[in-house]
Amino acid sequence: MAACQVKRDKIKIHGKIKWFYTHAGSRHGFCDNCGAHMFWQNDNKPTISVTAGSLEDTKDLGVWHHIFTEEKGCYYEINPNEPQSEGYGDSNIQEGV
């Protein structure tokens, strides 16, 4: 699933979202109308992850890093010049982005 991260104070969510905690401190958000998985967040981090397909305007999206690369399918090729992490890694979100 393609996703991106944004600081929570920089995102505007339109419409009703149903949130469910999957375990302590981690929750997922789903569209109240169709049930599509749209968001997930860790309560201890300043970011929210957004499924890229749920965004209206994606022209400014780009690859910062790849996560969970040890679980990628054999059919995926990742550019070796792009940062990679076996787990979540460190997103290094910059101010003003």
C-alpha positions as CSV (number, residue, x, y, z in Angstrom):
1,M,0.0,0.0,0.0
2,A,1.4,3.4,-0.9
3,A,1.2,5.9,1.9
4,C,2.7,9.2,3.0
5,Q,3.2,10.9,6.3
6,V,2.2,14.4,7.3
7,K,2.4,16.3,10.6
8,R,-1.0,16.2,12.3
9,D,-1.3,19.9,12.5
10,K,-0.8,20.2,8.7
11,I,-3.6,18.0,7.5
12,K,-7.3,18.7,6.9
13,I,-9.6,15.8,6.9
14,H,-13.0,16.3,5.2
15,G,-15.8,13.9,6.0
16,K,-16.4,11.5,8.9
17,I,-13.7,9.0,9.9
18,K,-14.2,6.0,12.1
19,W,-11.1,5.4,14.3
20,F,-10.2,2.0,15.8
21,Y,-7.4,1.2,18.2
22,T,-5.6,-1.9,17.0
23,H,-3.4,-2.0,20.1
24,A,-2.4,0.5,22.8
25,G,-1.3,3.8,21.2
26,S,-1.9,2.8,17.5
27,R,-5.1,3.5,15.7
28,H,-6.5,3.2,12.2
29,G,-9.0,5.5,10.4
30,F,-11.6,4.3,8.0
31,C,-14.1,6.2,5.7
32,D,-17.4,6.2,7.5
33,N,-19.2,5.9,4.1
34,C,-17.4,3.1,2.3
35,G,-15.1,1.6,4.9
36,A,-11.8,2.3,3.0
37,H,-8.7,2.3,5.1
38,M,-7.3,5.8,5.0
39,F,-5.2,6.6,8.0
40,W,-3.1,5.2,10.8
41,Q,-1.2,6.9,13.6
42,N,0.9,6.2,16.6
43,D,-0.3,8.4,19.5
44,N,3.3,9.1,20.5
45,K,4.4,10.5,17.1
46,P,3.6,14.0,15.7
47,T,2.6,12.5,12.3
48,I,-0.3,10.7,10.7
49,S,0.1,8.2,7.8
50,V,-2.3,8.7,4.9
51,T,-3.0,6.1,2.2
52,A,-1.9,7.9,-1.0
53,G,-5.0,6.8,-2.9
54,S,-7.2,8.8,-0.6
55,L,-5.6,12.1,-1.5
56,E,-7.2,14.5,-3.9
57,D,-3.9,16.2,-5.0
58,T,-0.8,14.0,-5.1
59,K,1.4,16.1,-7.4
60,D,3.8,17.1,-4.6
61,L,4.2,13.5,-3.3
62,G,7.6,11.9,-3.6
63,V,9.7,9.1,-2.1
64,W,11.5,9.9,1.1
65,H,12.1,6.3,2.2
66,H,10.8,2.8,2.0
67,I,9.7,0.9,5.1
68,F,9.4,-2.8,5.9
69,T,11.6,-3.6,2.9
70,E,12.3,-7.1,4.3
71,E,8.6,-7.9,3.7
72,K,8.4,-6.6,0.2
73,G,7.2,-8.9,-2.5
74,C,9.8,-10.3,-4.9
75,Y,8.1,-8.4,-7.8
76,Y,9.0,-5.0,-6.3
77,E,12.2,-3.3,-7.2
78,I,13.4,-0.5,-4.9
79,N,15.9,2.0,-6.2
80,P,19.1,1.3,-4.1
81,N,19.7,5.1,-3.9
82,E,16.5,5.7,-1.9
83,P,16.6,5.3,1.9
84,Q,15.3,1.9,3.2
85,S,14.3,0.5,6.5
86,E,13.5,-3.0,7.6
87,G,10.8,-1.7,10.0
88,Y,9.3,1.8,10.4
89,G,12.6,3.5,10.3
90,D,12.9,7.3,11.0
91,S,10.8,9.4,8.7
92,N,12.9,12.6,9.4
93,I,10.0,14.9,8.7
94,Q,11.3,18.4,8.1
95,E,9.7,21.6,9.4
96,G,7.7,23.5,6.8
97,V,7.2,20.5,4.5
